[in-house]
Amino acid sequence: MTKRLFILPVFLLLAFSVPAQKHSGVSHEKTSRQVVKPELIKPQFPGGDSALSKFFSDSLRYPIPARQAMIQGRVSIRLTIDEKGNIQNIHIIKDIGGGCVNEAIRVIKAMPRWIPAHVGNKNVPYVFELPIRFTLNEE
């Protein structure tokens, strides 16, 4: 008799849970649609990073006041490369004094046109910070 009493509640429990498992014909699974976004390609100095380094080493002249005061360090400039590869919006982020920031800006303004940033087939403006190191030689 005890077996029947135990089986009956389990049977009733299963009976109530069965309708909840029926498939209603509506899918509750999320369908994912992959959206491929074009990747941003950063602007590039003509010839790449090594050409940029060479440009700076060939063009940068150590300012006399900085040399006399033994000033060394890094100047940081924020600039924009526009959709055509032109340099715009030059802003000083970090100056070390002695005329170094003015020399850095002079050289930046003398740069050739960059290869602009692009997303897919569209050129876009790109803002970045350019560090320029001033180091005295032991001569």
Secondary structure per residue as TSV (DSSP state, phi and psi in degrees):
chain	resnum	aa	ss	phi	psi
A	1	M	-	360.0	-38.4
A	2	T	H	-65.7	-29.7
A	3	K	H	-66.3	-40.1
A	4	R	H	-64.6	-40.1
A	5	L	H	-66.4	-35.2
A	6	F	H	-72.8	-40.7
A	7	I	H	-69.5	-39.0
A	8	L	H	-60.4	-49.7
A	9	P	H	-62.0	-35.9
A	10	V	H	-66.4	-41.5
A	11	F	H	-62.8	-43.4
A	12	L	H	-64.4	-39.1
A	13	L	H	-63.4	-43.3
A	14	L	H	-66.0	-37.3
A	15	A	H	-63.2	-38.3
A	16	F	H	-77.4	-23.2
A	17	S	H	-87.5	-19.0
A	18	V	H	-63.2	-46.8
A	19	P	H	-60.4	-28.6
A	20	A	H	-69.1	-19.9
A	21	Q	H	-92.8	-5.8
A	22	K	S	-66.5	145.9
A	23	H	-	-84.9	124.9
A	24	S	-	-86.5	-5.2
A	25	G	S	91.2	-8.5
A	26	V	-	-103.9	126.2
A	27	S	-	-82.0	129.6
A	28	H	-	-99.9	2.0
A	29	E	S	-75.1	139.6
A	30	K	-	-78.4	128.9
A	31	T	-	-93.4	129.0
A	32	S	-	-103.2	131.0
A	33	R	-	-108.3	116.9
A	34	Q	-	-76.2	124.1
A	35	V	-	-107.8	117.6
A	36	V	-	-93.9	114.7
A	37	K	-	-95.6	134.9
A	38	P	-	-63.0	144.7
A	39	E	-	-82.6	142.6
A	40	L	E	-75.3	125.9
A	41	I	E	-103.8	120.3
A	42	K	-	-68.0	157.0
A	43	P	-	-65.7	157.4
A	44	Q	B	-136.1	136.6
A	45	F	-	-68.4	138.5
A	46	P	T	-55.4	120.4
A	47	G	T	97.7	-7.7
A	48	G	-	89.8	-170.0
A	49	D	H	-64.7	-36.2
A	50	S	H	-67.2	-36.6
A	51	A	H	-67.9	-35.6
A	52	L	H	-64.7	-44.5
A	53	S	H	-61.1	-43.2
A	54	K	H	-64.5	-40.5
A	55	F	H	-58.6	-46.1
A	56	F	H	-67.2	-42.7
A	57	S	H	-66.4	-32.1
A	58	D	H	-78.7	-30.4
A	59	S	H	-98.9	-30.4
A	60	L	-	-74.8	127.8
A	61	R	-	-113.8	127.0
A	62	Y	-	-66.1	123.1
A	63	P	-	-62.8	138.5
A	64	I	H	-58.7	-45.1
A	65	P	H	-60.4	-37.3
A	66	A	H	-68.9	-40.2
A	67	R	H	-63.8	-45.9
A	68	Q	H	-64.2	-35.8
A	69	A	T	-87.7	2.3
A	70	M	T	57.2	37.5
A	71	I	-	-80.8	128.3
A	72	Q	-	-134.8	157.4
A	73	G	E	148.2	-162.9
A	74	R	E	-119.6	127.4
A	75	V	E	-95.3	136.7
A	76	S	E	-118.8	130.2
A	77	I	E	-123.7	132.6
A	78	R	E	-97.9	135.4
A	79	L	E	-146.9	166.1
A	80	T	E	-117.1	133.8
A	81	I	E	-100.1	114.9
A	82	D	-	-77.8	-176.5
A	83	E	T	-63.1	-19.6
A	84	K	T	-100.0	-1.4
A	85	G	S	92.5	6.3
A	86	N	-	-81.3	149.7
A	87	I	E	-88.4	130.0
A	88	Q	E	-139.3	169.2
A	89	N	E	49.9	58.6
A	90	I	E	-79.3	122.6
A	91	H	E	-129.7	139.3
A	92	I	E	-81.3	126.3
A	93	I	E	-101.2	-43.2
A	94	K	E	-142.7	127.8
A	95	D	-	-118.0	141.3
A	96	I	-	-107.1	-1.7
A	97	G	S	89.9	-179.0
A	98	G	T	69.1	16.6
A	99	G	T	86.5	4.7
A	100	C	H	-64.0	-40.2
A	101	V	H	-66.8	-37.0
A	102	N	H	-64.6	-39.9
A	103	E	H	-66.4	-39.6
A	104	A	H	-62.5	-43.9
A	105	I	H	-65.9	-38.9
A	106	R	H	-59.0	-45.9
A	107	V	H	-68.1	-40.1
A	108	I	H	-60.6	-42.6
A	109	K	H	-67.4	-21.4
A	110	A	T	-87.8	-4.4
A	111	M	-	-64.8	149.4
A	112	P	-	-72.6	170.3
A	113	R	-	-62.6	137.2
A	114	W	-	-85.8	163.8
A	115	I	B	-80.9	117.8
A	116	P	-	-69.2	159.8
A	117	A	E	-67.0	152.9
A	118	H	E	-150.8	152.2
A	119	V	E	-122.1	114.5
A	120	G	T	64.2	-125.6
A	121	N	T	-100.0	8.0
A	122	K	E	-108.6	124.9
A	123	N	E	-72.4	140.5
A	124	V	E	-134.3	152.0
A	125	P	-	-69.6	153.2
A	126	Y	E	-142.3	127.4
A	127	V	E	-105.3	132.7
A	128	F	E	-152.7	168.7
A	129	E	E	-104.2	131.7
A	130	L	E	-112.8	112.5
A	131	P	E	-85.1	137.1
A	132	I	E	-127.7	118.2
A	133	R	E	-93.0	132.1
A	134	F	E	-110.7	115.9
A	135	T	-	-131.6	128.5
A	136	L	-	-78.0	140.3
A	137	N	-	-81.8	163.6
A	138	E	-	-85.6	10.7
A	139	E	-	-60.3	360.0
